[in-house]
Every structure is written in C-alpha cells, then in structure tokens.
C-alpha cells in the first residue's frame, strides 16, 4: 500500500496503539512491536531482502525491525544506562540534594519549575535532549523533595526547556543540518540568535502547561499521604554531611562541558590530533563515562563503595524496561521510514506551499509525528523546502532563518510513542504512557503551536 491510504492506515494504527497501551493495558513494548509489524506488512515492505533491476537493495521487514531496534540501542542505550547510574550515585551520596540547594539559592524557592525549564534549555543547546533529561533528572527529583512542587510539573518543565533548545539552537545537529541544507550554514550566529528569540513563546507556553498539568496528573513517585513524605531536613539528616558543591556538580557538569567543547570544535571546523581527542571525549557515551568516573570517586569519598555493585544492579533493573520500550519506538520509526509514506509526503509538498511560513511547519510536524525523530524531521523537511524557497518568497538570510525556525517548531510537534524522548520523559518522570500522552504529547503540541505563532509574527516584521 502507498500514497494517501497508507497515511490513513498510519493514523488508525497510532490510535489503535494508544488504545492497546492505555485501555487494554497491553505492555507498550508488545503494543508498539505488533503495530510496527502490522504497518510493515500493510505498507508492502518485502518479507526478505530484495535487489531491484537497477541494483537498489531493499531491506526485508525482519531486517528493518532489527535495524530500528539496534539503531536505537546504539544511539541512546549506553547513554541512558550511564546517566541513570550517575543519578543513582548522586542520590545515594546526597549530592542530588546538594545540587537542589544550589539551584534554589540561584532562583529562589518560588520558581522551581521555571528553574528546571531554563536549566534544561541551556543544557540542551550543546547536548541532545534525551541525554540532557537523563543527566538533569536527579536534580529534578531532589528539587521535588526540596520544594514539594508537583513531580509532573517539574518533569514537563524540564522536558520543555530541553526540547526547545534541541530543535532551535545550534550546535545541536538538527538545526545545524537544516541551516546548511537551506543555504545559511555560514550564518550560524544568526540562526543561534533567532533560535534564542523564537524560544520565548514556547518557553512561556511550556511553563504554563507544566503548572497546569501538574495539578491534573500525578506521577508514580508522588503520594497523597503527607505523613509518609519526609521533610527536606529529615532527608539531609539521613546523609549526615552532604558532599561539596564541586563534588556534587562534577558528574553532571563535566559531561556537559565535554559535549559543548566537541560541538564548538565541530562548528569551528578544527582538525588534527587535538580536535580528534575533543570529538572523542565529547561523544555522549564517552562524556557520560567520564561523568560516571567522577560519580564513583564521589561514592568512594563518601565511604560507600561497598554499595557500588548493588547500585549498578538496581540501576540496570530500572533502565531495562526503558531501553526496550525506547528501542521498540525506534522500530516503529524505522518501519515508517522504510515505507513509501515519506516519499509520498515529499512528492505532494507543493500542495501545501501556498501556506507561506506555515508550510515548513506543517510539513515538519507531519514528518515528526509520522516517524518520531525531530532530527530526521528537521533534515528531511529542509531538503524538501530548500528548492521551494524562492517560490515561497523567502530569499534573504533572515527570512530563510525564520523558515529554519518554522521547521524546528514542527519538529517538536508532537512527541508520542514512536519518539525515544517520549519514553525517556515518561519513564524517568514515573508516568504511565497514558499520562505521557496528557503531559509530554500535549505539551509538545502546545509549545509547537506557540512557537509557530511567534515565528509568524516575527515574519511580518523581519525581512
């Protein structure tokens, strides 16, 4: 099956998947894998590998599923494990509470959700949002204990800030690739500047929605029984003396610095041995491994190395389900990519071109919702839109940069079950998939709409 009927089937498949997970209580891993298999069969992906007459090789359905599963593991699996291990150690040593103290001193106790959102926004400029959430989650949990703020509000706030920078501001790979494809790769400073400006509306929308949904939805780690909730002072007393600020911050800030340096070196087009070393250390896996080493040193300094084995074992038990469900989401995205859906959308893009600045947004949102990856949505949409820029009337660097921002806004609209970030946010935020649709999915819709409205307003004045 190809063309518009395949899009209809895809929409119905997503609806069925949501029903299976939320209403029929079928495990997300089983639900997503079954839907992926069914979609692959209906889309006409061959059962076995094929070679066409022109030499083009087409992967069979089994290999497509395997590639989607393994690809997700290779890109984010170790990152999740190491990030969660750092978080576990920070909790055991009391460093997470120390970090919460530092944040509170900087922004005050009255604005913890805003603090979390802005922290995520800054961190995600050089760091992928998935990695950023895993890294910052211990601080989020400690701040929930410190301020008694809604866990859901803090989760959605953090996820908001991370996602906005992820789609708007280089040196995150998606915006850089989109800018280069659109012909403004040499104007990255302009892209970064407008990315900051275009973050204002979605940051405000994300903050508003975080506080709103925090009153409606509860996470698994929240309890209505106030008597069982320990005060912050009681928590601190259990640890005795908390670690120093530097010791607490190092496992988190060092990976961020390493990844930032790698991004800067890449943007500066550095070469040679030093550049290779920086690039190696800035790889998320290696950067988090260095952060883990700092965390282990902190554990040793606290005299709790005898707990390291159990901490590691418990962490692996915790992240196992997250990894498998996330990988299943990668399978769904790969099946969609292997089908004819993206080609069909690309071929009929001219139908939407009369919509002006809303055209790249809508096209990117369609691709994002269909296959799950914001980076793929950014790069694919940029490739489709680039030849149409003169037709759409976007010719100056500022206008083209606004197109890049519109693509970024679409690339966050919406995050659901085929997006690895959806599973990172819901699982680390202690929420079921059903609550994830009410929080992460709806929030990305709200932020995406807010972002394109701001971009549309800016396009009326910036030329």
C-alpha positions, 0 to 999 in steps of 0.5 A: 500500500502507498500514497494517501491510504497508507497515511490513513492506515498510519493514523488508525494504527497510532490510535489503535496503539494508544488504545492497546497501551492505555485501555487494554493495558497491553505492555507498550513494548508488545503494543508498539512491536505488533503495530510496527509489524502490522504497518510493515506488512500493510505498507508492502515492505518485502518479507526478505531482502530484495535487489531491484533491476537497477541494483537498489537493495531493499531491506526485508521487514525482519531486517528493518525491525532489527535495524530500528531496534539496534539503531536505537540501542546504539544511539541512546542505550549506553547513554541512558544506562550511564546517566541513570547510574550517575543519578543513582550515585548522586542520590545515594551520596546526597549530592542530588540534594546538594545540587537542589540547594544550589539551584534554589539559592540561584532562583529562589524557592518560588520558581522551581519549575521555571528553574528546571525549564531554563536549566534544561534549555541551556543544557540542551543547546550543546547536548541532545535532549534525551541525554540532557533529561537523563543527566538533569533528572536527579536534580529534578527529583531532589528539587521535588523533595526540596520544594514539594512542587508537583513531580509532573510539573517539574518533569514537563518543565524540564522536558520543555526547556530541553526540547526547545533548545534541541530543535532551535539552537545550534550546535545541536545537529538538527538545526545545524543540518537544516541551516546548511541544507537551506543555504545559511550554514555560514550564518550560524550566529544568526540562526543561534540568535533567532533560535534564542528569540523564537524560544520565548513563546514556547518557553512561556507556553511550556511553563504554563502547561507544566503548572497546569498539568501538574495539578491534573496528573500525578506521577508514580513517585508522588503520594497523597499521604503527607505523613509518609513524605519526609521533610527536606531536613529529615532527608539531609539528616539521613546523609549526615554531611552532604558532599561539596558543591564541586563534588556534587556538580562534577558528574553532571557538569563535566559531561556537559562541558565535554559535549559543548567543547566537541560541538564548538570544535565541530562548528569551528571546523578544527582538525588534527590530533587535538580536535580528534581527542575533543570529538572523542571525549565529547561523544555522549557515551564517552562524556557520560563515562567520564561523568560516571568516573567522577560519580564513583570517586564521589561514592568512594569519598563518601565511604560507600563503595561497598554499595557500588555493585548493588547500585549498578544492579538496581540501576540496570533493573530500572533502565531495562524496561526503558531501553526496550520500550525506547528501542521498540519506538525506534522500530516503529520509526524505522518501519515508517521510514522504510515505507513509501509514506515519506516519499509520498509526503515529499512528492505532494509538498507543493500542495501545501506551499501556498501556506507561506511560513506555515508550510515548513511547519506543517510539513515538519510536524507531519514528518515528526509525528509520522516517524518520531525523530525531530532530527530526521524531521528537521533534515528531511523537511529542509531538503524538501523546502530548500528548492521551494524557497524562492517560490515561497518568497523567502530569499534573504538570510533572515527570512530563510532563518525564520523558515529554519525556525518554522521547521524546528517548531514542527519538529517538536510537534508532537512527541508520542510513542514512536519518539525515544524522548517520549519514553525517556520523559515518561519513564524517568518522570514515573508516568504511565504512557497514558499520562505521557500522552496528557503531559509530554504529547500535549505539551509538545503540541502546545509549545509547537503551536506557540512557537509557530505563532511567534515565528509568524509574527516575527515574519511580518516584521523581519525581512 
